Amino acid sequence: MPKQAFSGKLKKGKKISRKRDHLLAIKWKDIRDVFIQTTGREDVLVEAPSLRGAHQKIKPAAVLDYKYKTGVDRSDQMLSYYSFERKTIK
């Protein structure tokens, strides 16, 4: 991530993005800062339903695509709990 471009603070719902060739880097503020690097998306904001269904939220398209990757995140989380380098006593 380009440090100089993404060092500033953002208000909720705002984003900063930089593109070089085919790589897109986005910093988006929701509850926390979200950093995304992608090669397959355009730099657009899309309306998406909120989790509670009360109203629509505006999010970057790359964030909406990432919601289907939860299985990978869960797998990485579970692997972090169990280190394979531990010695065992038999």
Residue frames as a rotation matrix with the C-alpha (Angstrom) as fourth column:
MET 1
0.581 0.814 0.000 0.00
0.814 -0.581 0.000 0.00
0.000 0.000 -1.000 0.00
PRO 2
-0.143 -0.619 0.773 1.35
0.505 -0.717 -0.481 3.45
0.851 0.321 0.415 -0.81
LYS 3
-0.245 0.003 -0.970 2.02
0.969 -0.035 -0.245 4.93
-0.034 -0.999 0.006 2.64
GLN 4
-0.941 -0.168 -0.293 1.98
0.183 -0.983 -0.024 8.59
-0.284 -0.076 0.956 1.65
ALA 5
-0.700 0.714 0.020 -1.32
-0.262 -0.283 0.923 8.34
0.665 0.641 0.385 -0.20
PHE 6
0.169 0.827 -0.536 -3.11
0.239 0.493 0.837 6.41
0.956 -0.269 -0.115 2.56
SER 7
-0.682 -0.536 -0.497 -1.70
0.588 0.001 -0.809 8.09
0.434 -0.844 0.314 5.66
GLY 8
-0.780 0.401 0.480 -4.55
-0.470 -0.882 -0.027 10.61
0.413 -0.246 0.877 6.13
LYS 9
-0.790 0.592 0.160 -7.68
0.165 0.455 -0.875 10.08
-0.591 -0.665 -0.457 8.21
LEU 10
-0.804 0.592 0.058 -11.04
0.028 -0.060 0.998 9.50
0.595 0.803 0.032 6.57
LYS 11
-0.465 0.775 0.429 -14.62
-0.837 -0.227 -0.498 10.08
-0.289 -0.591 0.754 7.66
LYS 12
-0.447 0.345 0.825 -17.00
0.038 0.929 -0.368 7.13
-0.894 -0.133 -0.428 7.72
GLY 13
0.559 0.703 0.439 -18.06
0.379 0.255 -0.890 6.04
-0.737 0.664 -0.124 4.25
LYS 14
0.721 -0.366 -0.588 -15.25
-0.641 -0.675 -0.366 7.86
-0.263 0.641 -0.722 2.42
LYS 15
0.701 -0.514 0.494 -12.47
0.521 0.843 0.136 6.24
-0.486 0.162 0.859 0.39
ILE 16
0.301 -0.705 -0.642 -9.11
-0.774 -0.574 0.267 6.95
-0.557 0.416 -0.719 -1.20
SER 17
0.733 -0.075 0.676 -7.88
0.316 0.918 -0.240 4.92
-0.603 0.390 0.696 -4.13
ARG 18
0.040 -0.777 -0.628 -4.77
-0.779 -0.418 0.468 4.71
-0.626 0.471 -0.622 -6.30
LYS 19
0.852 0.245 0.463 -4.37
0.092 0.801 -0.592 2.77
-0.516 0.547 0.660 -9.53
ARG 20
-0.069 -0.882 -0.466 -1.19
-0.817 -0.218 0.534 1.73
-0.572 0.418 -0.705 -11.33
ASP 21
-0.841 -0.176 -0.512 -1.45
-0.504 0.601 0.620 -0.38
0.199 0.779 -0.594 -14.47
HIS 22
-0.181 0.800 -0.572 -3.82
-0.108 0.562 0.820 -3.21
0.978 0.210 -0.015 -13.49
LEU 23
-0.480 -0.071 -0.874 -3.42
0.784 0.413 -0.464 -2.95
0.394 -0.908 -0.142 -9.68
LEU 24
0.100 0.606 0.789 -5.99
-0.103 -0.783 0.614 -0.98
0.990 -0.142 -0.016 -7.65
ALA 25
-0.685 -0.305 -0.662 -5.36
0.635 0.198 -0.747 -0.04
0.359 -0.932 0.058 -3.98
ILE 26
0.092 0.819 0.567 -8.26
0.018 -0.570 0.821 1.26
0.996 -0.065 -0.067 -1.87
LYS 27
-0.925 -0.132 -0.356 -8.49
0.359 0.000 -0.933 2.60
0.123 -0.991 0.047 1.68
TRP 28
-0.194 0.947 0.256 -12.11
-0.003 -0.261 0.965 2.79
0.981 0.187 0.054 2.83
LYS 29
-0.943 -0.094 0.320 -13.47
-0.301 -0.174 -0.938 3.85
0.144 -0.980 0.135 6.22
ASP 30
0.006 0.933 -0.361 -16.37
0.137 0.356 0.924 1.87
0.991 -0.055 -0.126 7.66
ILE 31
0.976 0.180 -0.121 -16.18
0.132 -0.051 0.990 1.17
0.172 -0.982 -0.073 11.38
ARG 32
0.317 -0.943 -0.101 -12.40
0.171 -0.048 0.984 0.77
-0.933 -0.329 0.146 10.95
ASP 33
0.076 -0.397 -0.915 -10.05
-0.900 -0.422 0.109 1.46
-0.429 0.815 -0.389 8.08
VAL 34
0.617 0.140 0.775 -10.25
0.166 0.939 -0.302 -1.24
-0.769 0.315 0.556 5.41
PHE 35
-0.138 -0.742 -0.657 -7.32
-0.765 -0.341 0.546 -1.70
-0.629 0.578 -0.520 3.02
ILE 36
0.624 0.404 0.669 -7.87
0.137 0.786 -0.603 -3.58
-0.769 0.468 0.436 -0.24
GLN 37
-0.430 -0.663 -0.613 -5.62
-0.675 -0.216 0.706 -4.45
-0.600 0.717 -0.354 -3.17
THR 38
0.307 0.615 0.727 -7.23
0.163 0.718 -0.676 -5.97
-0.938 0.326 0.120 -6.22
THR 39
-0.816 -0.557 -0.154 -6.63
-0.090 -0.141 0.986 -6.58
-0.571 0.818 0.065 -9.90
GLY 40
-0.791 0.492 0.364 -10.10
0.607 0.556 0.568 -7.52
0.077 0.670 -0.738 -11.04
ARG 41
0.178 0.934 -0.311 -12.38
0.941 -0.253 -0.223 -4.62
-0.287 -0.253 -0.924 -10.08
GLU 42
-0.090 -0.073 0.993 -13.12
0.505 -0.863 -0.018 -1.06
0.859 0.500 0.114 -11.06
ASP 43
-0.896 -0.265 -0.356 -12.97
0.443 -0.469 -0.764 1.84
0.036 -0.842 0.538 -8.62
VAL 44
-0.394 0.847 0.356 -16.73
-0.190 -0.454 0.870 2.29
0.899 0.276 0.340 -8.07
LEU 45
-0.889 0.256 0.379 -19.02
-0.384 0.029 -0.923 2.63
-0.247 -0.966 0.072 -5.09
VAL 46
-0.570 0.701 -0.428 -22.07
-0.009 0.516 0.857 0.33
0.821 0.493 -0.288 -4.99
GLU 47
-0.101 0.627 0.772 -25.16
-0.963 -0.256 0.081 0.32
0.248 -0.736 0.630 -2.78
ALA 48
-0.582 -0.091 -0.808 -25.44
0.018 0.992 -0.125 -2.77
0.813 -0.088 -0.575 -0.59
PRO 49
0.560 0.824 0.091 -27.98
-0.116 -0.031 0.993 -3.78
0.821 -0.566 0.078 2.05
SER 50
-0.257 -0.615 0.745 -26.79
-0.874 -0.181 -0.451 -3.46
0.412 -0.768 -0.491 5.62
LEU 51
-0.879 -0.157 -0.450 -26.68
-0.006 0.948 -0.319 -6.52
0.476 -0.278 -0.834 7.86
ARG 52
-0.770 0.622 -0.143 -29.66
0.211 0.036 -0.977 -5.36
-0.602 -0.782 -0.159 9.88
GLY 53
-0.469 0.580 0.666 -31.61
0.879 0.232 0.417 -4.49
0.088 0.781 -0.619 6.74
ALA 54
0.088 0.538 -0.838 -32.50
0.625 -0.685 -0.374 -0.99
-0.776 -0.491 -0.397 7.94
HIS 55
0.741 0.099 -0.664 -30.97
-0.338 -0.799 -0.497 0.96
-0.581 0.592 -0.559 5.07
GLN 56
0.860 -0.461 0.219 -28.55
0.432 0.429 -0.793 0.76
0.272 0.777 0.568 2.16
LYS 57
0.457 -0.811 -0.367 -24.82
0.083 -0.372 0.925 1.25
-0.886 -0.453 -0.103 2.66
ILE 58
0.921 -0.268 -0.281 -22.46
-0.344 -0.225 -0.912 2.52
0.182 0.937 -0.300 -0.01
LYS 59
0.477 -0.764 0.435 -19.35
-0.069 0.461 0.885 0.31
-0.876 -0.452 0.167 -0.33
PRO 60
-0.245 -0.621 -0.745 -16.56
-0.907 -0.126 0.403 -0.21
-0.344 0.774 -0.532 -2.86
ALA 61
0.614 0.508 -0.603 -17.32
-0.733 0.651 -0.198 -3.03
0.292 0.564 0.772 -5.31
ALA 62
-0.237 -0.793 -0.562 -14.15
-0.367 0.608 -0.704 -4.88
0.900 0.039 -0.435 -4.19
VAL 63
-0.764 0.023 0.645 -15.51
-0.639 0.109 -0.761 -5.10
-0.088 -0.994 -0.069 -0.62
LEU 64
0.283 0.951 0.122 -18.75
-0.884 0.308 -0.352 -6.67
-0.373 -0.008 0.928 -1.82
ASP 65
0.468 -0.184 -0.864 -16.82
-0.533 0.721 -0.442 -9.30
0.704 0.668 0.240 -3.79
TYR 66
-0.576 -0.817 0.023 -14.71
-0.485 0.318 -0.815 -10.15
0.658 -0.481 -0.579 -0.74
LYS 67
-0.092 0.585 0.805 -17.70
-0.986 0.060 -0.156 -11.19
-0.140 -0.808 0.572 1.40
TYR 68
0.834 0.408 -0.370 -17.66
-0.487 0.860 -0.150 -14.63
0.258 0.305 0.917 -0.28
LYS 69
0.053 -0.923 -0.380 -14.10
-0.244 0.357 -0.902 -15.31
0.968 0.140 -0.206 0.94
THR 70
0.354 0.122 0.927 -15.11
-0.909 -0.188 0.372 -15.97
0.219 -0.975 0.044 4.57
GLY 71
0.999 0.010 -0.040 -14.21
-0.002 0.984 0.178 -19.66
0.041 -0.178 0.983 4.31
VAL 72
0.305 -0.950 0.068 -10.60
0.443 0.078 -0.893 -18.78
0.843 0.302 0.445 3.52
ASP 73
-0.116 -0.307 0.945 -10.46
-0.595 -0.740 -0.314 -16.34
0.796 -0.598 -0.097 6.43
ARG 74
0.699 0.448 0.557 -11.96
-0.714 0.393 0.580 -18.90
0.041 -0.803 0.595 8.81
SER 75
0.868 -0.433 -0.241 -9.47
0.360 0.885 -0.295 -21.53
0.341 0.169 0.925 7.67
ASP 76
-0.041 -0.918 0.394 -6.54
0.159 -0.395 -0.905 -19.15
0.986 0.025 0.163 8.25
GLN 77
0.119 0.158 0.980 -7.92
-0.850 -0.494 0.183 -18.27
0.514 -0.855 0.076 11.68
MET 78
0.936 0.288 0.204 -8.24
-0.352 0.800 0.486 -21.92
-0.024 -0.527 0.850 12.72
LEU 79
0.602 -0.780 -0.172 -4.74
0.513 0.543 -0.665 -22.75
0.612 0.312 0.727 11.48
SER 80
-0.042 -0.640 0.767 -3.30
-0.325 -0.717 -0.616 -19.91
0.945 -0.275 -0.178 13.56
TYR 81
0.577 0.328 0.748 -4.56
-0.801 0.044 0.598 -21.60
0.163 -0.944 0.288 16.76
TYR 82
0.878 -0.212 0.430 -2.65
0.050 0.932 0.358 -24.83
-0.477 -0.293 0.829 16.13
SER 83
0.317 -0.851 -0.419 1.07
-0.933 -0.359 0.022 -24.60
-0.169 0.383 -0.908 15.54
PHE 84
0.938 0.010 -0.347 2.49
-0.140 0.925 -0.353 -27.63
0.317 0.379 0.869 13.73
GLU 85
0.068 -0.998 0.001 5.93
-0.269 -0.020 -0.963 -26.94
0.961 0.065 -0.270 15.18
ARG 86
0.360 0.105 0.927 4.96
-0.930 -0.041 0.366 -28.04
0.077 -0.994 0.082 18.68
LYS 87
-0.684 -0.604 -0.408 6.81
-0.510 0.797 -0.325 -30.99
0.521 -0.014 -0.853 20.12
THR 88
0.507 0.858 0.081 4.76
-0.706 0.359 0.610 -33.89
0.495 -0.366 0.788 21.39
ILE 89
-0.539 -0.606 0.584 5.54
-0.829 0.505 -0.241 -36.51
-0.149 -0.614 -0.775 23.99
LYS 90
0.227 0.591 -0.774 4.69
-0.647 0.686 0.333 -40.08
0.727 0.426 0.538 23.12
